[in-house]
Amino acid sequence: MIDTRAAVLTAVDEPLELTDIQVDDPEPHEVRVAVTNVGLCHSDLHYMTGTVPTDVPVVLGHEVAGVVEAVGTQVSGLRPGDRVVGALTPSCGRCINCEAGRSTQCRRVEEVRHRPRPAFQTSGGLPIERLGGIGAFSRHILMRENALVQLPDDVPLHVGCLLACCVVTGVGAVFRGAQVRPGSTVAVIGCGGVGSAIIQGARLSGASAIVAIDLDDARLKAARGYGATHVINGKDSDVVAELHRQLGDGVDYSFEAVGSAWTAATAVSLLRPTGTACLVGIAPAGTEVSIPASDFFFEEKRLIGSYMGSGQARQDILQLARLYQQGRLLLDEMVTRVIPFAEINEGFEAMKSGDVTRIVVDLQS
């Protein structure tokens, strides 16, 4: 067991508390990682504000990169000094979904995450929960070997961490979830971190038109840099009518990256007949979506969800790292600011600004 520093959520709607905690020794299949960088994600914010429930005290954070510090006795593929990115979705490799190539929907994920002793505890010995079995807002974490991906040396850790969540989620929703066809038309509602990755995925897939939709002109301007061919500010116009004005028809695919009932219903309204709407944003607990049934049986529209990229997270993260190496996937541009660990609460406040795509925390500063 080692002592380390972590940002702990002790109560809903309260700032994270930077405090010393204790981290357990690795189990046989676990790796202890010295965390270098973590991206601030809106899903973390959902837990902080209580829109998604969680037990407290808890260490949030999951978009993580760092350096292997120690390995368990059964770990064979990683060694101290390796640079790694963590995946939120460890898999058993044997259930029906894992065998079908859908490891993000592993049926045994809770069993895989279970460990006989708490990974984190207070200096007084009280257990501290970890979001998603990670708890990345800590300078040291424990993860299973099969939830880590070794990062190429020329991918900086402060941008590599984005691969762990927003990029694999957004690009994966395009490639794995909706399976966008070359030449098709795409609309993306919400142009934050995940939305920006969806736009890049649509560009990489060969979409002929990519419509970025947001309420902030700064984000829409950035969206053009990621590959958007058209933009719509939802504050200034009827989104559906404006899309039809610009394209002359609905789109083949729409993606919702906000997490609300209204944007989910709008995603379906943007489709042409036979189109597919993909919900990616996490909505508050209890959210229900109302959509006319005629959209489905008369117009044959489809509504699907996508979680963490809908595929094989470890394999996909490595492939996305290669696209970054080739200059085809923009990651540096997505990092708006790197902040020291002590400013993590200010970082969450800054996320409300439209000129922020992703804020990354340097946990070693």
HELIX and SHEET records of a PDB file:
HELIX    1   1 HIS A   42  THR A   49  1                                   8    
HELIX    2   2 ILE A   96  GLU A   99  1                                   4    
HELIX    3   3 SER A  103  GLN A  105  5                                   3    
HELIX    4   4 VAL A  109  ARG A  113  1                                   5    
HELIX    5   5 LEU A  131  GLY A  133  5                                   3    
HELIX    6   6 GLU A  145  ALA A  147  5                                   3    
HELIX    7   7 LEU A  157  GLY A  160  1                                   4    
HELIX    8   8 CYS A  161  ALA A  164  5                                   4    
HELIX    9   9 CYS A  166  GLY A  172  1                                   7    
HELIX   10  10 ALA A  173  ALA A  178  3                                   6    
HELIX   11  11 GLY A  193  SER A  205  1                                  13    
HELIX   12  12 ASP A  217  TYR A  226  1                                  10    
HELIX   13  13 VAL A  239  LEU A  247  1                                   9    
HELIX   14  14 ALA A  261  SER A  269  1                                   9    
HELIX   15  15 SER A  294  PHE A  297  1                                   4    
HELIX   16  16 ALA A  313  GLN A  325  1                                  13    
HELIX   17  17 ASP A  332  MET A  334  5                                   3    
HELIX   18  18 PHE A  341  GLU A  343  5                                   3    
HELIX   19  19 ILE A  344  ALA A  350  1                                   7    
SHEET    1   A 5 ILE A   2  VAL A   8  0                                        
SHEET    2   A 5 GLU A  17  VAL A  23 -1                                        
SHEET    3   A 5 PHE A 120  GLN A 121 -1                                        
SHEET    4   A 5 PRO A 127  ARG A 130 -1                                        
SHEET    5   A 5 VAL A  58  VAL A  59  1                                        
SHEET    1   B 5 HIS A 140  ARG A 144  0                                        
SHEET    2   B 5 GLU A  30  GLY A  39 -1                                        
SHEET    3   B 5 GLU A  63  VAL A  71 -1                                        
SHEET    4   B 5 ARG A  83  GLY A  86 -1                                        
SHEET    5   B 5 LEU A 148  GLN A 150 -1                                        
SHEET    1   C 4 HIS A 140  ARG A 144  0                                        
SHEET    2   C 4 GLU A  30  GLY A  39 -1                                        
SHEET    3   C 4 ARG A 358  ASP A 362 -1                                        
SHEET    4   C 4 VAL A 335  PRO A 340  1                                        
SHEET    1   D 6 HIS A 230  ASN A 233  0                                        
SHEET    2   D 6 ALA A 209  ASP A 214  1                                        
SHEET    3   D 6 THR A 185  ILE A 189  1                                        
SHEET    4   D 6 VAL A 251  GLU A 256  1                                        
SHEET    5   D 6 LEU A 271  LEU A 279  1                                        
SHEET    6   D 6 ARG A 302  GLY A 305  1                                        
END                                                                             
